[in-house]
């Protein structure tokens, strides 16, 4: 009888320790490109970094820094973001002393706990003596999940 109880106890432990792989399951997030290119304003560029913009004030600050070369309405296809529905993901590379570099958001996936943004930096294909700062800006559906850049 003790052996039967022992065997059922062991089986119960194994059955109750069912692993939940839902943390590892991911799905693609649909994103829309807002703007991609190079910018350098000569003085106070956006610092190298990855930004998650969830409010109009921060978005206006980024636009005003980029606005030092060209008016935003000339180079931005759509800068009006409804932050109740969307959030903006922006990646800025460091300032480069010559052209040919790019930075690209290549994929965005979502798990149960976070959003993963895949960023790829490309090396220059040619030599041009122009100072640039590559960037890529997209919008995704609004979420309270932590955004991780890979």
DSSP file (Angstrom, degrees, kcal/mol; ACC not computed):
  #  RESIDUE AA STRUCTURE BP1 BP2  ACC     N-H-->O    O-->H-N    N-H-->O    O-->H-N    TCO  KAPPA ALPHA  PHI   PSI    X-CA   Y-CA   Z-CA
    1    1 A X     >        0   0    0      0, 0.0     4,-2.1     0, 0.0     5,-0.2   0.000 360.0 360.0 360.0 -40.2    0.0    0.0    0.0
    2    2 A X  H  >  +     0   0    0      1,-0.2     4,-2.5     2,-0.2     5,-0.1   0.869 360.0  53.7 -63.2 -35.9    2.8    2.4    0.8
    3    3 A X  H  > S+     0   0    0      2,-0.2     4,-2.7     1,-0.2    -1,-0.2   0.894 107.5  49.9 -66.4 -39.1    4.4    1.7   -2.6
    4    4 A X  H  > S+     0   0    0      2,-0.2     4,-2.6     1,-0.2     5,-0.2   0.922 112.5  46.7 -65.6 -44.3    1.1    2.6   -4.4
    5    5 A X  H  X S+     0   0    0     -4,-2.1     4,-2.2     2,-0.2    -2,-0.2   0.906 112.9  50.6 -62.9 -41.2    0.8    5.8   -2.5
    6    6 A X  H  X S+     0   0    0     -4,-2.5     4,-2.4     2,-0.2    -2,-0.2   0.923 111.1  47.7 -62.1 -45.3    4.5    6.6   -3.2
    7    7 A X  H  X S+     0   0    0     -4,-2.7     4,-2.5     1,-0.2    -2,-0.2   0.918 113.0  47.9 -64.3 -43.9    4.0    5.9   -7.0
    8    8 A X  H  X S+     0   0    0     -4,-2.6     4,-2.4     2,-0.2    -1,-0.2   0.863 110.6  52.9 -65.0 -34.7    0.8    8.1   -7.1
    9    9 A X  H  X S+     0   0    0     -4,-2.2     4,-2.1     2,-0.2    -2,-0.2   0.924 110.2  46.9 -64.4 -44.7    2.7   10.8   -5.2
   10   10 A X  H  X S+     0   0    0     -4,-2.4     4,-2.2     2,-0.2    -2,-0.2   0.932 113.2  48.8 -63.2 -45.9    5.5   10.7   -7.7
   11   11 A X  H  X S+     0   0    0     -4,-2.5     4,-2.5     1,-0.2     5,-0.2   0.899 109.7  52.7 -60.7 -40.9    3.1   10.8  -10.7
   12   12 A X  H  X S+     0   0    0     -4,-2.4     4,-2.4     1,-0.2    -1,-0.2   0.901 108.2  50.7 -61.5 -41.7    1.2   13.7   -9.1
   13   13 A X  H  X S+     0   0    0     -4,-2.1     4,-1.1     2,-0.2    -2,-0.2   0.926 112.3  46.3 -62.8 -45.4    4.5   15.7   -8.8
   14   14 A X  H  < S+     0   0    0     -4,-2.2     3,-0.2     1,-0.2    -2,-0.2   0.891 114.6  46.8 -66.5 -39.2    5.4   15.1  -12.4
   15   15 A X  H >< S+     0   0    0     -4,-2.5     3,-0.8     1,-0.2    -1,-0.2   0.886 111.9  50.2 -70.6 -38.3    1.9   15.9  -13.7
   16   16 A X  H 3< S+     0   0    0     -4,-2.4    -1,-0.2     1,-0.3    -2,-0.2   0.672 100.0  66.7 -75.4 -15.7    1.7   19.1  -11.6
   17   17 A X  T 3<  +     0   0    0     -4,-1.1    -1,-0.3    -3,-0.2     2,-0.2  -0.066  69.0 154.7 -94.4  32.8    5.1   20.3  -12.8
   18   18 A X    <   -     0   0    0     -3,-0.8     2,-0.2     1,-0.1    -3,-0.1  -0.444  43.2-126.8 -61.5 124.0    3.8   20.8  -16.3
   19   19 A X        -     0   0    0     -2,-0.2     2,-0.7     1,-0.0    -1,-0.1  -0.529  11.3-141.2 -79.2 141.6    6.0   23.4  -18.0
   20   20 A X    >   -     0   0    0     -2,-0.2     3,-0.6     1,-0.1     4,-0.1  -0.897  17.1-177.2-104.1 109.3    4.3   26.4  -19.6
   21   21 A X  G >>  +     0   0    0     -2,-0.7     3,-1.3     1,-0.2     4,-0.9   0.289  55.4 105.8 -88.3  10.4    6.1   27.3  -22.8
   22   22 A X  G 34 S+     0   0    0      1,-0.3    90,-0.6     2,-0.2    -1,-0.2   0.767  71.6  62.9 -65.3 -23.4    3.9   30.3  -23.4
   23   23 A X  G <4 S+     0   0    0     -3,-0.6    -1,-0.3     1,-0.2    90,-0.2   0.814 105.8  46.4 -66.5 -28.5    6.7   32.7  -22.4
   24   24 A X  T <4 S+     0   0    0     -3,-1.3     2,-0.3    -4,-0.1    -1,-0.2   0.630  90.9  97.3 -89.9 -14.6    8.8   31.4  -25.3
   25   25 A X     <  -     0   0    0     -4,-0.9    87,-0.4    -3,-0.2     2,-0.3  -0.553  54.8-178.7 -76.1 136.9    6.0   31.6  -27.9
   26   26 A X        -     0   0    0     -2,-0.3     2,-0.3    85,-0.1    85,-0.2  -0.946  16.5-159.9-136.0 157.6    6.1   34.8  -30.0
   27   27 A X  E     -A  110   0A   0     83,-2.0    83,-2.7    -2,-0.3     2,-0.1  -0.970  32.1-100.1-134.0 151.3    4.1   36.4  -32.7
   28   28 A X  E     -A  109   0A   0     -2,-0.3     2,-0.5    81,-0.2    81,-0.3  -0.424  30.0-139.8 -70.7 142.2    5.1   39.1  -35.2
   29   29 A X        -     0   0    0     79,-3.3     2,-0.4    -2,-0.1    79,-0.3  -0.901  15.8-128.9-102.6 128.9    4.0   42.6  -34.5
   30   30 A X        -     0   0    0     -2,-0.5   111,-0.5    77,-0.1     2,-0.3  -0.635  34.1-179.1 -77.0 129.2    2.8   44.6  -37.5
   31   31 A X  E     -D  140   0B   0     -2,-0.4     2,-0.5   109,-0.1   109,-0.2  -0.934  21.0-141.7-130.6 155.8    4.6   48.0  -37.7
   32   32 A X  E     -D  139   0B   0    107,-2.2   107,-2.4    -2,-0.3     2,-0.3  -0.959  22.7-123.8-117.3 131.2    4.5   51.0  -40.0
   33   33 A X  E     +D  138   0B   0     -2,-0.5   105,-0.3   105,-0.2     3,-0.1  -0.556  26.6 177.3 -74.3 131.6    7.5   52.9  -41.0
   34   34 A X  E     -     0   0B   0    103,-2.8    43,-0.7     1,-0.4     2,-0.3   0.827  66.9 -20.1 -95.7 -49.2    7.4   56.6  -40.2
   35   35 A X  E     -D  137   0B   0    102,-1.8   102,-3.1    41,-0.1    -1,-0.4  -0.972  53.4-177.8-162.9 146.4   10.8   57.5  -41.4
   36   36 A X  E     +D  136   0B   0     -2,-0.3     2,-0.3   100,-0.2   100,-0.2  -0.991  39.3  74.9-146.0 138.0   14.2   56.0  -42.2
   37   37 A X  E    S-D  135   0B   0     98,-2.1    98,-2.4    -2,-0.3     2,-0.4  -0.983  71.4 -52.8 163.6-148.7   17.4   57.7  -43.3
   38   38 A X  E     +D  134   0B   0     -2,-0.3     2,-0.3    96,-0.2    96,-0.2  -0.955  42.2 172.0-128.3 145.4   20.3   59.9  -42.2
   39   39 A X        +     0   0    0     94,-1.4    94,-0.4    -2,-0.4     2,-0.3  -0.990   9.0 170.7-149.6 147.9   20.4   63.2  -40.4
   40   40 A X        -     0   0    0     -2,-0.3    91,-0.1    92,-0.2    -2,-0.0  -0.839  11.3-170.3-157.5 123.9   23.0   65.3  -38.8
   41   41 A X        -     0   0    0     -2,-0.3     3,-0.2    24,-0.0    -1,-0.0   0.458  40.6-120.8 -98.1  -0.1   22.3   68.8  -37.6
   42   42 A X  S    S+     0   0    0      1,-0.2    -1,-0.0    89,-0.0     3,-0.0   0.193  93.9  32.8  87.0 -19.4   25.9   69.9  -36.9
   43   43 A X  S    S+     0   0    0      0, 0.0     2,-0.8     0, 0.0    -1,-0.2   0.532 120.4  15.6-129.2 -78.1   25.3   70.6  -33.2
   44   44 A X        +     0   0    0     -3,-0.2     3,-0.1    21,-0.1     2,-0.0  -0.717  69.8 173.2-116.1  79.6   22.9   68.7  -31.0
   45   45 A X        -     0   0    0     -2,-0.8     2,-0.3     1,-0.1    21,-0.1  -0.288  47.2 -82.3 -79.0 169.8   21.9   65.5  -32.7
   46   46 A X        -     0   0    0      1,-0.1    -1,-0.1    87,-0.1     3,-0.1  -0.555  56.3-112.0 -66.6 134.6   19.8   62.8  -31.1
   47   47 A X        -     0   0    0     -2,-0.3    45,-0.1     1,-0.1    -1,-0.1  -0.301  39.1 -86.8 -67.4 155.3   22.1   60.7  -29.0
   48   48 A X  S    S+     0   0    0     43,-0.1     2,-0.3    -3,-0.1    45,-0.2  -0.386  82.8  96.2 -57.8 134.0   22.8   57.1  -30.1
   49   49 A X  E    S-E   92   0B   0     43,-2.2    43,-3.0    -3,-0.1     2,-0.5  -0.944  70.5 -88.8 163.9 176.0   20.1   55.0  -28.6
   50   50 A X  E     -E   91   0B   0     -2,-0.3     2,-0.4    41,-0.2    41,-0.2  -0.964  38.8-163.4-116.8 128.0   16.8   53.2  -28.8
   51   51 A X  E     -E   90   0B   0     39,-3.6    39,-2.3    -2,-0.5     2,-0.5  -0.904  18.3-163.2-118.8 141.2   13.6   55.1  -27.8
   52   52 A X  E     -E   89   0B   0     -2,-0.4     2,-0.6    37,-0.2    37,-0.2  -0.975  20.4-164.0-115.7 112.0   10.1   53.9  -27.0
   53   53 A X  E     +E   88   0B   0     35,-3.2    35,-2.7    -2,-0.5     3,-0.0  -0.870  22.9 161.5-106.5 119.0    7.9   57.0  -27.3
   54   54 A X        +     0   0    0     -2,-0.6     2,-0.3    33,-0.2    -1,-0.1   0.320  58.0  51.5-118.3   5.4    4.5   56.8  -25.7
   55   55 A X  S  > S-     0   0    0      1,-0.1     4,-1.9    33,-0.1     5,-0.1  -0.978  76.3-119.2-146.2 158.5    3.5   60.5  -25.5
   56   56 A X  H  > S+     0   0    0     -2,-0.3     4,-2.9     1,-0.2     5,-0.2   0.836 108.3  59.0 -65.0 -36.4    3.2   63.5  -27.6
   57   57 A X  H  > S+     0   0    0      2,-0.2     4,-1.8     1,-0.2    -1,-0.2   0.935 109.2  42.7 -62.0 -47.8    5.6   65.6  -25.6
   58   58 A X  H  > S+     0   0    0      2,-0.2     4,-2.2     1,-0.2    -1,-0.2   0.903 114.3  52.1 -64.8 -41.1    8.5   63.2  -26.1
   59   59 A X  H  X S+     0   0    0     -4,-1.9     4,-2.5     1,-0.2    -2,-0.2   0.913 108.8  50.2 -61.5 -44.1    7.6   62.8  -29.8
   60   60 A X  H  X S+     0   0    0     -4,-2.9     4,-2.5     1,-0.2    -1,-0.2   0.868 108.4  53.9 -62.5 -36.6    7.6   66.5  -30.3
   61   61 A X  H  X S+     0   0    0     -4,-1.8     4,-1.8     2,-0.2    -2,-0.2   0.924 110.0  45.9 -63.8 -45.2   11.0   66.7  -28.7
   62   62 A X  H  X S+     0   0    0     -4,-2.2     4,-1.9     1,-0.2    -2,-0.2   0.928 113.8  49.5 -63.2 -44.8   12.5   64.1  -31.1
   63   63 A X  H  X S+     0   0    0     -4,-2.5     4,-1.6     1,-0.2    -2,-0.2   0.891 108.7  52.5 -62.1 -39.8   10.9   65.9  -34.0
   64   64 A X  H  < S+     0   0    0     -4,-2.5    -1,-0.2     1,-0.2    -2,-0.2   0.877 108.3  50.4 -67.5 -35.5   12.2   69.3  -33.0
   65   65 A X  H >< S+     0   0    0     -4,-1.8     3,-0.8     1,-0.2    -1,-0.2   0.894 115.2  43.1 -66.2 -38.7   15.8   67.9  -32.8
   66   66 A X  H >X S+     0   0    0     -4,-1.9     3,-1.1     1,-0.2     4,-0.7   0.712 101.1  72.8 -77.1 -20.0   15.4   66.4  -36.2
   67   67 A X  T 3< S+     0   0    0     -4,-1.6    -1,-0.2     1,-0.2    -2,-0.2   0.465  70.1  90.0 -74.5  -2.9   13.7   69.6  -37.5
   68   68 A X  T <4 S+     0   0    0     -3,-0.8    -1,-0.2    -4,-0.2    -2,-0.1   0.717  96.2  34.2 -71.0 -19.6   17.0   71.5  -37.4
   69   69 A X  T <4 S+     0   0    0     -3,-1.1     2,-0.3     1,-0.4    -2,-0.2   0.876 132.1   4.2 -97.0 -54.4   17.8   70.5  -41.0
   70   70 A X  S  < S-     0   0    0     -4,-0.7    -1,-0.4     2,-0.0     5,-0.1  -0.964  85.1 -94.8-131.3 147.0   14.4   70.4  -42.7
   71   71 A X    >>  -     0   0    0     -2,-0.3     3,-2.0     1,-0.1     4,-1.0  -0.380  37.0-124.7 -58.2 138.2   10.9   71.2  -41.6
   72   72 A X  H 3> S+     0   0    0      1,-0.3     4,-2.6     2,-0.2     3,-0.5   0.839 108.0  61.1 -57.4 -36.0    9.3   68.0  -40.3
   73   73 A X  H 34 S+     0   0    0      1,-0.2    -1,-0.3     2,-0.2    -2,-0.1   0.649 102.8  53.4 -70.4 -11.0    6.3   68.4  -42.7
   74   74 A X  H <4 S+     0   0    0     -3,-2.0    -1,-0.2     1,-0.1    -2,-0.2   0.783 121.9  24.8 -88.7 -30.0    8.7   68.3  -45.6
   75   75 A X  H  < S+     0   0    0     -4,-1.0     2,-0.5    -3,-0.5    -2,-0.2   0.609 105.7  79.7-112.7 -14.0   10.4   65.0  -44.8
   76   76 A X     <  -     0   0    0     -4,-2.6     3,-0.3    -5,-0.2   -41,-0.1  -0.840  57.8-159.0 -99.8 125.7    7.9   63.1  -42.6
   77   77 A X  S    S-     0   0    0    -43,-0.7     2,-0.3    -2,-0.5    -1,-0.2   0.903  85.1  -1.3 -67.9 -39.1    5.0   61.3  -44.3
   78   78 A X        +     0   0    0    -44,-0.3    -1,-0.3     1,-0.1    -5,-0.0  -0.776  58.9 164.2-155.6 105.1    2.9   61.3  -41.2
   79   79 A X        +     0   0    0     -3,-0.3     2,-0.9    -2,-0.3    -1,-0.1   0.417  51.4 103.6-101.4   0.2    4.0   62.7  -37.8
   80   80 A X        -     0   0    0      2,-0.0     2,-0.5     0, 0.0    -1,-0.0  -0.748  52.1-179.3 -86.1 107.5    0.5   62.8  -36.3
   81   81 A X        -     0   0    0     -2,-0.9     2,-1.1     5,-0.0     7,-0.1  -0.919  27.7-142.5-112.6 129.6    0.4   59.8  -33.9
   82   82 A X    >>  -     0   0    0     -2,-0.5     4,-2.3     1,-0.1     3,-2.0  -0.792  16.2-166.7 -87.6  99.5   -2.6   58.8  -31.8
   83   83 A X  T 34 S+     0   0    0     -2,-1.1    -1,-0.1     1,-0.3     5,-0.0   0.504  81.8  68.0 -73.3  -2.6   -0.8   57.7  -28.7
   84   84 A X  T 34 S+     0   0    0      1,-0.1    -1,-0.3    58,-0.0     3,-0.1   0.700 117.5  24.3 -80.4 -19.9   -3.9   56.1  -27.3
   85   85 A X  T <4 S+     0   0    0     -3,-2.0    57,-2.7     1,-0.1     2,-0.3   0.664 126.6  34.4-112.4 -26.0   -3.6   53.5  -30.2
   86   86 A X  E  <  - F   0 141B   0     -4,-2.3     2,-0.3    55,-0.3    55,-0.2  -0.854  51.9-158.1-132.0 161.1    0.1   53.5  -31.1
   87   87 A X  E     - F   0 140B   0     53,-2.5    53,-2.7    -2,-0.3     2,-0.4  -0.955  25.0-125.0-132.4 156.8    3.6   53.9  -29.7
   88   88 A X  E     -EF  53 139B   0    -35,-2.7   -35,-3.2    -2,-0.3     2,-0.5  -0.847  12.9-160.1-108.1 136.2    6.7   54.9  -31.6
   89   89 A X  E     +EF  52 138B   0     49,-2.9    49,-2.8    -2,-0.4     2,-0.4  -0.971  16.4 179.5-112.5 123.7   10.0   52.9  -31.7
   90   90 A X  E     -EF  51 137B   0    -39,-2.3   -39,-3.6    -2,-0.5     2,-0.5  -0.989  10.8-169.2-128.9 132.5   13.0   54.9  -32.8
   91   91 A X  E     -EF  50 136B   0     45,-2.5    45,-2.0    -2,-0.4     2,-0.4  -0.984   4.9-170.6-120.8 130.6   16.6   53.7  -33.2
   92   92 A X  E     -EF  49 135B   0    -43,-3.0   -43,-2.2    -2,-0.5    43,-0.2  -0.978   9.9-149.5-121.1 128.7   19.4   56.2  -33.7
   93   93 A X        -     0   0    0     41,-2.9     3,-0.1    -2,-0.4     2,-0.1  -0.319  37.2 -84.8 -81.2 173.4   23.0   55.1  -34.6
   94   94 A X        -     0   0    0      1,-0.1    40,-0.5   -46,-0.1     2,-0.3  -0.359  55.6 -84.7 -73.6 162.5   26.0   57.1  -33.5
   95   95 A X        -     0   0    0     38,-0.2     2,-0.3    -3,-0.1    38,-0.2  -0.544  49.8-151.9 -68.8 129.5   27.2   60.0  -35.6
   96   96 A X  B     -G  132   0C   0     36,-3.8    36,-1.9    -2,-0.3     3,-0.0  -0.832  16.9-141.6-109.0 143.8   29.4   58.7  -38.3
   97   97 A X  S    S+     0   0    0     -2,-0.3     2,-0.3    34,-0.2    -1,-0.1   0.544  88.3  28.5 -81.5  -7.3   32.2   60.6  -40.0
   98   98 A X  S    S-     0   0    0     31,-0.2     3,-0.3    34,-0.1    31,-0.2  -0.985  85.4-107.3-149.8 158.9   31.4   59.2  -43.4
   99   99 A X  S    S+     0   0    0     29,-1.5    29,-0.4    -2,-0.3    27,-0.2  -0.008  76.6  76.6 -80.3-178.4   28.3   57.9  -45.2
  100  100 A X        +     0   0    0      1,-0.4    25,-0.2    24,-0.1    -1,-0.2   0.257  65.8 118.6 101.1 -10.4   27.1   54.5  -46.2
  101  101 A X        +     0   0    0     -3,-0.3    -1,-0.4    23,-0.1     2,-0.3  -0.501  36.8 179.6 -82.9 155.9   26.0   53.3  -42.8
  102  102 A X  E     - B   0 122A   0     20,-1.4    20,-2.5    -2,-0.2     2,-0.4  -0.985  19.0-151.8-149.0 159.1   22.4   52.4  -42.0
  103  103 A X  E     - B   0 121A   0     -2,-0.3     2,-0.4    18,-0.2    18,-0.2  -1.000  21.0-171.0-131.1 132.9   20.4   51.1  -39.1
  104  104 A X  E     - B   0 120A   0     16,-2.8    16,-2.9    -2,-0.4     2,-0.8  -0.978  28.3-142.0-133.3 133.9   17.3   49.0  -39.6
  105  105 A X  E     + B   0 119A   0     -2,-0.4    14,-0.2    14,-0.2     3,-0.1  -0.861  31.0 174.1 -84.5 112.4   14.5   47.6  -37.5
  106  106 A X  E     +     0   0A   0     12,-2.2     2,-0.3    -2,-0.8    -1,-0.2   0.715  56.1   2.6 -99.1 -23.1   14.1   44.3  -39.3
  107  107 A X  E     - B   0 118A   0     11,-1.0    11,-3.2     2,-0.0     2,-0.4  -0.961  50.7-160.2-163.8 142.6   11.5   42.5  -37.1
  108  108 A X  E     + B   0 117A   0    -79,-0.3   -79,-3.3    -2,-0.3     2,-0.3  -0.992  18.9 178.6-128.6 125.1    9.3   43.1  -34.1
  109  109 A X  E     -AB  28 116A   0      7,-2.5     7,-3.1    -2,-0.4     2,-0.4  -0.852  14.7-146.1-123.7 160.8    7.9   40.2  -32.1
  110  110 A X  E     -AB  27 115A   0    -83,-2.7   -83,-2.0    -2,-0.3     5,-0.2  -0.990  12.4-177.8-131.4 131.6    5.8   39.9  -29.1
  111  111 A X        -     0   0    0      3,-3.1   -85,-0.1    -2,-0.4   -88,-0.1  -0.491  51.5 -86.6-108.0-173.4    5.7   37.4  -26.3
  112  112 A X  S    S+     0   0    0    -90,-0.6   -89,-0.1   -87,-0.4     3,-0.1   0.830 125.9  26.1 -64.1 -30.7    3.4   37.2  -23.3
  113  113 A X  S    S+     0   0    0    -90,-0.2    33,-1.1     1,-0.1     2,-0.3   0.617 123.0  16.7-110.9 -15.8    5.6   39.6  -21.3
  114  114 A X  E     - c   0 146A   0     31,-0.2    -3,-3.1     2,-0.0     2,-0.4  -0.960  58.2-120.5-155.3 167.8    7.6   41.7  -23.7
  115  115 A X  E     -Bc 110 147A   0     31,-2.9    33,-3.3    -2,-0.3     2,-0.5  -0.967  26.9-153.6-114.4 130.4    8.1   43.1  -27.2
  116  116 A X  E     -Bc 109 148A   0     -7,-3.1    -7,-2.5    -2,-0.4     2,-0.6  -0.923   4.3-162.7-112.1 123.1   11.4   42.3  -28.9
  117  117 A X  E     -Bc 108 149A   0     31,-3.1    33,-3.3    -2,-0.5     2,-0.6  -0.919   9.5-149.4-107.4 118.3   12.8   44.7  -31.5
  118  118 A X  E     -B  107   0A   0    -11,-3.2   -12,-2.2    -2,-0.6   -11,-1.0  -0.783  16.9-170.5 -89.9 121.7   15.4   43.3  -33.8
  119  119 A X  E     -B  105   0A   0     -2,-0.6     2,-0.4   -14,-0.2   -14,-0.2  -0.938   5.4-167.3-117.7 134.7   17.9   46.0  -35.0
  120  120 A X  E     -B  104   0A   0    -16,-2.9   -16,-2.8    -2,-0.4     2,-0.5  -0.982   6.1-156.8-124.0 129.9   20.5   45.5  -37.7
  121  121 A X  E     -B  103   0A   0     -2,-0.4     2,-0.4   -18,-0.2   -18,-0.2  -0.911  11.1-153.5-105.3 129.1   23.4   47.9  -38.4
  122  122 A X  E     -B  102   0A   0    -20,-2.5   -20,-1.4    -2,-0.5     2,-0.1  -0.830  12.1-129.6-103.5 139.9   24.9   47.8  -41.8
  123  123 A X        -     0   0    0     -2,-0.4   -23,-0.0   -22,-0.2    -1,-0.0  -0.395  41.2 -81.1 -79.8 161.6   28.5   48.8  -42.5
  124  124 A X        -     0   0    0      1,-0.1   -23,-0.1    -2,-0.1   -24,-0.1  -0.314  28.2-162.9 -67.7 146.1   29.4   51.3  -45.3
  125  125 A X  S    S+     0   0    0    -25,-0.2     2,-0.3    -3,-0.1    -1,-0.1   0.569  75.1  16.5 -99.9 -13.7   29.6   50.1  -48.8
  126  126 A X  S    S-     0   0    0    -27,-0.2     2,-0.6     2,-0.1    -1,-0.1  -0.892  80.8-101.8-148.0 175.6   31.5   53.1  -50.1
  127  127 A X        +     0   0    0     -2,-0.3     2,-0.4    -3,-0.1   -27,-0.1  -0.926  41.1 159.9-111.6 120.0   33.5   56.0  -48.8
  128  128 A X        -     0   0    0     -2,-0.6     2,-1.7   -29,-0.4   -29,-1.5  -0.999  37.6-135.1-135.7 134.4   31.8   59.4  -48.7
  129  129 A X        +     0   0    0     -2,-0.4     2,-0.4   -31,-0.2   -31,-0.2  -0.500  63.7 117.1 -91.9  70.0   33.1   62.3  -46.5
  130  130 A X        -     0   0    0     -2,-1.7     2,-0.5     2,-0.0    -2,-0.1  -0.998  64.4-124.1-135.4 137.8   29.9   63.4  -45.1
  131  131 A X        +     0   0    0     -2,-0.4     2,-0.3   -33,-0.1   -34,-0.2  -0.710  42.9 165.0 -85.0 126.8   28.8   63.3  -41.4
  132  132 A X  B     -G   96   0C   0    -36,-1.9   -36,-3.8    -2,-0.5     2,-0.3  -0.909  34.2-153.3-137.5 162.8   25.6   61.4  -40.9
  133  133 A X        -     0   0    0    -94,-0.4   -94,-1.4    -2,-0.3   -38,-0.2  -0.857  24.4-145.0-136.7 102.2   23.6   59.7  -38.2
  134  134 A X  E     +D   38   0B   0    -40,-0.5   -41,-2.9    -2,-0.3     2,-0.3  -0.336  25.7 170.8 -66.5 147.8   21.4   56.8  -39.4
  135  135 A X  E     -DF  37  92B   0    -98,-2.4   -98,-2.1   -43,-0.2     2,-0.3  -0.976  23.0-160.6-151.3 161.3   18.0   56.3  -37.9
  136  136 A X  E     -DF  36  91B   0    -45,-2.0   -45,-2.5    -2,-0.3     2,-0.4  -0.958  10.8-171.9-146.6 128.7   14.8   54.3  -38.3
  137  137 A X  E     +DF  35  90B   0   -102,-3.1  -103,-2.8    -2,-0.3  -102,-1.8  -0.987  11.4 164.1-128.2 128.1   11.5   55.2  -36.8
  138  138 A X  E     -DF  33  89B   0    -49,-2.8   -49,-2.9    -2,-0.4     2,-0.4  -0.879  26.7-132.1-134.0 165.7    8.3   53.0  -36.8
  139  139 A X  E     +DF  32  88B   0   -107,-2.4  -107,-2.2    -2,-0.3     2,-0.3  -0.960  21.8 180.0-121.8 145.9    5.0   52.9  -35.0
  140  140 A X  E     -DF  31  87B   0    -53,-2.7   -53,-2.5    -2,-0.4  -109,-0.1  -0.874  43.1 -73.6-132.7 164.6    3.4   49.8  -33.4
  141  141 A X  E     - F   0  86B   0   -111,-0.5   -55,-0.3    -2,-0.3   -56,-0.1  -0.311  63.4 -93.9 -58.3 145.0    0.2   49.2  -31.5
  142  142 A X        +     0   0    0    -57,-2.7     2,-0.3     2,-0.0    -1,-0.1  -0.295  55.2 166.0 -62.1 143.4    0.2   50.7  -28.0
  143  143 A X        -     0   0    0      2,-0.1   -28,-0.0    -3,-0.1    -3,-0.0  -0.987  42.8-142.9-156.3 152.1    1.2   48.2  -25.3
  144  144 A X        +     0   0    0     -2,-0.3     3,-0.1     2,-0.1     2,-0.1   0.360  67.7 116.8 -96.0   3.1    2.3   48.3  -21.7
  145  145 A X  S    S-     0   0    0      1,-0.1   -31,-0.2   -31,-0.1     2,-0.2  -0.359  77.3 -98.1 -71.5 151.5    4.8   45.4  -22.2
  146  146 A X  E     -c  114   0A   0    -33,-1.1   -31,-2.9    -2,-0.1     2,-0.5  -0.483  35.2-137.7 -67.9 135.9    8.5   46.0  -21.8
  147  147 A X  E     -c  115   0A   0    -33,-0.2     2,-0.4    -2,-0.2   -31,-0.2  -0.870  19.4-169.2-100.6 128.0   10.3   46.7  -25.1
  148  148 A X  E     -c  116   0A   0    -33,-3.3   -31,-3.1    -2,-0.5     2,-0.5  -0.956  11.7-144.7-119.0 133.6   13.7   45.0  -25.5
  149  149 A X  E      c  117   0A   0     -2,-0.4   -31,-0.2   -33,-0.2   -33,-0.1  -0.846 360.0 360.0-101.4 132.3   16.1   45.8  -28.3
  150  150 A X              0   0    0    -33,-3.3   -32,-0.2    -2,-0.5    -1,-0.1   0.349 360.0 360.0-118.9 360.0   18.1   42.9  -29.8
